[in-house]
Amino acid sequence: MQFLSGFAVYFVIWWITLFAILPIGLRTQDDEDEVLLGTVASAPARFRGLRVVLLTTLASAVIFGVWHAASSWYGFSLSNLPRIVPDFGRT
């Protein structure tokens, strides 16, 4: 796999993983009973951006490593996945 292709796959995995990691450990202002004037109650009480970025990077690196090993060593590709969309237009 070329470097740019691998980076593109890692980038997509990183963004998908970010939205899965983001709500982990989130405490809202409503949970803390400290809603600031002008904010919604569901806003984070303390946003821990560095922790979220580090956890996302670590989790996406593991996912990318598994994907890379499966595609490089075992020959797994997207064509091995079952087709779930019906094939319209062909008779």
C-alpha positions as CSV (number, residue, x, y, z in Angstrom):
1,M,0.0,0.0,0.0
2,Q,1.3,3.4,-0.8
3,F,1.8,6.0,1.9
4,L,-0.9,8.4,0.7
5,S,-3.5,5.6,0.4
6,G,-2.7,4.4,3.9
7,F,-2.9,7.9,5.3
8,A,-6.3,8.5,3.7
9,V,-7.6,5.3,5.2
10,Y,-6.2,6.2,8.6
11,F,-7.7,9.7,8.3
12,V,-11.2,8.3,7.6
13,I,-10.8,5.8,10.5
14,W,-9.6,8.6,12.8
15,W,-12.7,10.8,12.1
16,I,-15.2,8.0,12.5
17,T,-13.5,6.9,15.8
18,L,-13.5,10.6,17.0
19,F,-17.3,10.6,17.1
20,A,-17.4,7.3,18.9
21,I,-14.8,8.4,21.6
22,L,-16.2,12.0,22.0
23,P,-19.1,11.2,24.4
24,I,-17.0,8.8,26.6
25,G,-16.6,10.3,30.1
26,L,-18.6,13.4,29.2
27,R,-20.1,15.3,32.1
28,T,-22.6,18.0,31.1
29,Q,-23.2,21.2,32.9
30,D,-26.6,19.8,34.0
31,D,-24.9,16.8,35.6
32,E,-22.6,19.1,37.6
33,D,-25.5,21.5,38.4
34,E,-23.4,24.5,37.1
35,V,-25.2,25.8,34.0
36,L,-23.5,29.0,32.9
37,L,-25.7,31.8,31.7
38,G,-25.9,31.8,27.9
39,T,-25.1,28.1,27.5
40,V,-27.3,25.1,27.1
41,A,-27.5,22.5,29.9
42,S,-26.1,19.8,27.7
43,A,-22.8,21.6,27.1
44,P,-19.7,19.9,28.6
45,A,-18.7,21.1,32.1
46,R,-15.0,20.6,31.3
47,F,-14.0,19.7,27.8
48,R,-10.9,17.5,27.7
49,G,-9.8,18.0,24.1
50,L,-6.3,16.6,24.5
51,R,-7.6,13.4,26.2
52,V,-10.2,12.9,23.4
53,V,-7.5,13.4,20.7
54,L,-5.1,11.0,22.3
55,L,-7.7,8.3,22.9
56,T,-8.9,8.7,19.3
57,T,-5.4,8.5,17.9
58,L,-4.7,5.4,20.0
59,A,-8.0,3.6,19.1
60,S,-7.7,4.5,15.4
61,A,-4.1,3.3,15.3
62,V,-5.2,-0.1,16.6
63,I,-8.1,-0.3,14.1
64,F,-5.8,0.7,11.3
65,G,-3.3,-1.9,12.3
66,V,-5.8,-4.6,12.3
67,W,-7.1,-3.5,8.9
68,H,-3.6,-3.3,7.5
69,A,-2.7,-6.7,8.8
70,A,-5.8,-8.3,7.4
71,S,-5.3,-6.7,4.0
72,S,-1.6,-7.3,3.7
73,W,-1.0,-10.7,5.3
74,Y,-4.4,-12.4,4.8
75,G,-5.4,-10.7,1.5
76,F,-8.7,-9.4,2.9
77,S,-10.3,-6.7,0.8
78,L,-13.6,-5.0,0.3
79,S,-14.5,-7.4,-2.4
80,N,-14.6,-10.2,0.3
81,L,-17.5,-8.5,2.1
82,P,-20.9,-9.8,1.3
83,R,-23.0,-7.7,-1.0
84,I,-26.1,-6.5,0.8
85,V,-27.4,-4.1,-1.9
86,P,-29.5,-5.8,-4.5
87,D,-28.3,-5.8,-8.1
88,F,-31.0,-3.8,-9.9
89,G,-31.0,-3.5,-13.6
90,R,-29.6,-6.9,-14.5
91,T,-31.8,-9.8,-15.5
